[in-house]
Amino acid sequence: MSVGSKEQVDFLTEKLRENGFTIAGEPRTTGYGYYECVILDPEGNQIEITI
């Protein structure tokens, strides 16, 4: 899921954490240059949140 900016990735990560979602990967810049975090949905599926 693309949210448009690094600040939005950080903001959404914290909002999801506050609402009980599991953060499987904290916000970071990947080896490919993407800024992203990874959360788990209620069924355990990974969702990447990127710029």
PyRosetta script that sets phi, psi and omega in degrees:
from pyrosetta import init, pose_from_sequence

init()
pose = pose_from_sequence("MSVGSKEQVDFLTEKLRENGFTIAGEPRTTGYGYYECVILDPEGNQIEITI")
pose.set_psi(1, 126.4)
pose.set_omega(1, 179.3)
pose.set_phi(2, -98.0)
pose.set_psi(2, 130.3)
pose.set_omega(2, -177.1)
pose.set_phi(3, -116.3)
pose.set_psi(3, -0.1)
pose.set_omega(3, 169.2)
pose.set_phi(4, 98.7)
pose.set_psi(4, -24.9)
pose.set_omega(4, -179.5)
pose.set_phi(5, -157.9)
pose.set_psi(5, 159.2)
pose.set_omega(5, 177.3)
pose.set_phi(6, -59.5)
pose.set_psi(6, -40.9)
pose.set_omega(6, -179.7)
pose.set_phi(7, -62.4)
pose.set_psi(7, -37.2)
pose.set_omega(7, 178.7)
pose.set_phi(8, -70.2)
pose.set_psi(8, -37.1)
pose.set_omega(8, 175.9)
pose.set_phi(9, -59.6)
pose.set_psi(9, -48.9)
pose.set_omega(9, -179.5)
pose.set_phi(10, -61.8)
pose.set_psi(10, -45.4)
pose.set_omega(10, -178.7)
pose.set_phi(11, -62.0)
pose.set_psi(11, -49.0)
pose.set_omega(11, -178.0)
pose.set_phi(12, -65.5)
pose.set_psi(12, -36.9)
pose.set_omega(12, 177.1)
pose.set_phi(13, -58.2)
pose.set_psi(13, -47.0)
pose.set_omega(13, -179.2)
pose.set_phi(14, -66.7)
pose.set_psi(14, -40.2)
pose.set_omega(14, 178.4)
pose.set_phi(15, -62.7)
pose.set_psi(15, -42.8)
pose.set_omega(15, 179.5)
pose.set_phi(16, -67.0)
pose.set_psi(16, -39.2)
pose.set_omega(16, 177.1)
pose.set_phi(17, -60.2)
pose.set_psi(17, -45.9)
pose.set_omega(17, 179.7)
pose.set_phi(18, -60.6)
pose.set_psi(18, -28.1)
pose.set_omega(18, -178.4)
pose.set_phi(19, -95.5)
pose.set_psi(19, 13.8)
pose.set_omega(19, 171.0)
pose.set_phi(20, 91.4)
pose.set_psi(20, 5.2)
pose.set_omega(20, 177.8)
pose.set_phi(21, -75.3)
pose.set_psi(21, 149.0)
pose.set_omega(21, 176.7)
pose.set_phi(22, -84.1)
pose.set_psi(22, 126.8)
pose.set_omega(22, 176.3)
pose.set_phi(23, -92.4)
pose.set_psi(23, 107.6)
pose.set_omega(23, -177.0)
pose.set_phi(24, -84.3)
pose.set_psi(24, -21.4)
pose.set_omega(24, 178.8)
pose.set_phi(25, -150.0)
pose.set_psi(25, 115.3)
pose.set_omega(25, -179.3)
pose.set_phi(26, -63.2)
pose.set_psi(26, 157.2)
pose.set_omega(26, 178.5)
pose.set_phi(27, -55.3)
pose.set_psi(27, 134.5)
pose.set_omega(27, -177.5)
pose.set_phi(28, -164.2)
pose.set_psi(28, 165.2)
pose.set_omega(28, 171.7)
pose.set_phi(29, -94.8)
pose.set_psi(29, 124.3)
pose.set_omega(29, -177.9)
pose.set_phi(30, -78.3)
pose.set_psi(30, 172.6)
pose.set_omega(30, 176.8)
pose.set_phi(31, -63.9)
pose.set_psi(31, -19.1)
pose.set_omega(31, 178.3)
pose.set_phi(32, -92.8)
pose.set_psi(32, 1.1)
pose.set_omega(32, 177.2)
pose.set_phi(33, 91.1)
pose.set_psi(33, 5.8)
pose.set_omega(33, 178.1)
pose.set_phi(34, -86.4)
pose.set_psi(34, 142.8)
pose.set_omega(34, 172.5)
pose.set_phi(35, -99.8)
pose.set_psi(35, 122.7)
pose.set_omega(35, -174.7)
pose.set_phi(36, -155.5)
pose.set_psi(36, 164.7)
pose.set_omega(36, 166.4)
pose.set_phi(37, -132.0)
pose.set_psi(37, 164.7)
pose.set_omega(37, 179.0)
pose.set_phi(38, -127.6)
pose.set_psi(38, 128.0)
pose.set_omega(38, 175.9)
pose.set_phi(39, -118.4)
pose.set_psi(39, 163.9)
pose.set_omega(39, 174.6)
pose.set_phi(40, -108.3)
pose.set_psi(40, 132.4)
pose.set_omega(40, 175.3)
pose.set_phi(41, -77.4)
pose.set_psi(41, 174.9)
pose.set_omega(41, -176.9)
pose.set_phi(42, -58.3)
pose.set_psi(42, -21.4)
pose.set_omega(42, 179.1)
pose.set_phi(43, -94.8)
pose.set_psi(43, 2.1)
pose.set_omega(43, 178.2)
pose.set_phi(44, 91.0)
pose.set_psi(44, 5.4)
pose.set_omega(44, 177.1)
pose.set_phi(45, -75.2)
pose.set_psi(45, 141.3)
pose.set_omega(45, 178.9)
pose.set_phi(46, -82.7)
pose.set_psi(46, 136.3)
pose.set_omega(46, 176.0)
pose.set_phi(47, -125.5)
pose.set_psi(47, 124.4)
pose.set_omega(47, 177.4)
pose.set_phi(48, -92.9)
pose.set_psi(48, 130.5)
pose.set_omega(48, 174.8)
pose.set_phi(49, -110.1)
pose.set_psi(49, 119.3)
pose.set_omega(49, -174.8)
pose.set_phi(50, -127.6)
pose.set_psi(50, 174.0)
pose.set_omega(50, 175.1)
pose.set_phi(51, -70.7)
pose.dump_pdb("model.pdb")
